[in-house]
Amino acid sequence: MFNKEQILEKLAELDLPLGEYALGTSAVLVLNGLKEYANDLDIDCSAELFDSYLLKGYMFKIYEPKK
């Protein structure tokens, strides 16, 4: 679980370039004070940024929609 401080720390650690990514769902609610914790960080990014992080050894997971 991530609180506001932890979200900001993780984003600083990832050093994502401005304009190349967007936060989604619960993280946005936490950053805006509407929720206390996010279970995870959903980060949408450009294909180029995605590829660059794969080359750095980062892993990703694809979630199937719940039926």
LUMGU-480894 format. One record per residue (C-alpha): residue number from 1; x, y negated, z. Coordinates in nm, 2 decimals, always signed. Layout:
BEGIN
[NUM, [X, Y, Z]]
...
END
This chain:
BEGIN
[1, [+0.00, +0.00, +0.00]]
[2, [+0.12, -0.35, -0.08]]
[3, [+0.04, -0.67, +0.10]]
[4, [+0.10, -1.01, -0.06]]
[5, [+0.46, -1.04, +0.06]]
[6, [+0.54, -0.69, -0.07]]
[7, [+0.39, -0.76, -0.41]]
[8, [+0.60, -1.07, -0.45]]
[9, [+0.91, -0.88, -0.33]]
[10, [+0.85, -0.60, -0.59]]
[11, [+0.80, -0.85, -0.87]]
[12, [+1.12, -1.03, -0.78]]
[13, [+1.30, -0.70, -0.77]]
[14, [+1.17, -0.60, -1.12]]
[15, [+1.28, -0.94, -1.25]]
[16, [+1.01, -0.94, -1.52]]
[17, [+1.03, -1.22, -1.77]]
[18, [+0.74, -1.48, -1.76]]
[19, [+0.49, -1.43, -2.04]]
[20, [+0.58, -1.07, -2.09]]
[21, [+0.35, -0.91, -1.83]]
[22, [+0.03, -0.95, -1.64]]
[23, [-0.08, -0.81, -1.31]]
[24, [-0.41, -0.63, -1.29]]
[25, [-0.69, -0.54, -1.05]]
[26, [-0.62, -0.53, -0.67]]
[27, [-0.28, -0.70, -0.68]]
[28, [-0.44, -1.02, -0.82]]
[29, [-0.71, -1.00, -0.55]]
[30, [-0.44, -0.97, -0.28]]
[31, [-0.23, -1.26, -0.42]]
[32, [-0.54, -1.48, -0.42]]
[33, [-0.63, -1.39, -0.06]]
[34, [-0.95, -1.20, -0.15]]
[35, [-0.81, -0.86, -0.04]]
[36, [-0.55, -0.77, +0.22]]
[37, [-0.38, -0.47, +0.05]]
[38, [-0.34, -0.32, -0.30]]
[39, [-0.30, +0.06, -0.33]]
[40, [-0.07, +0.02, -0.62]]
[41, [+0.06, -0.24, -0.87]]
[42, [-0.09, -0.23, -1.22]]
[43, [+0.13, -0.42, -1.45]]
[44, [+0.05, -0.47, -1.82]]
[45, [+0.34, -0.57, -2.04]]
[46, [+0.45, -0.61, -2.39]]
[47, [+0.58, -0.31, -2.59]]
[48, [+0.93, -0.46, -2.60]]
[49, [+0.94, -0.50, -2.22]]
[50, [+0.81, -0.15, -2.17]]
[51, [+1.08, -0.01, -2.40]]
[52, [+1.35, -0.21, -2.22]]
[53, [+1.25, -0.06, -1.88]]
[54, [+1.24, +0.29, -2.02]]
[55, [+1.60, +0.24, -2.14]]
[56, [+1.69, +0.13, -1.79]]
[57, [+1.56, +0.46, -1.66]]
[58, [+1.23, +0.35, -1.51]]
[59, [+0.95, +0.61, -1.52]]
[60, [+0.58, +0.56, -1.60]]
[61, [+0.26, +0.76, -1.55]]
[62, [-0.05, +0.77, -1.77]]
[63, [-0.37, +0.80, -1.58]]
[64, [-0.67, +0.96, -1.74]]
[65, [-1.00, +0.78, -1.68]]
[66, [-1.22, +0.94, -1.42]]
[67, [-1.53, +1.11, -1.56]]
END
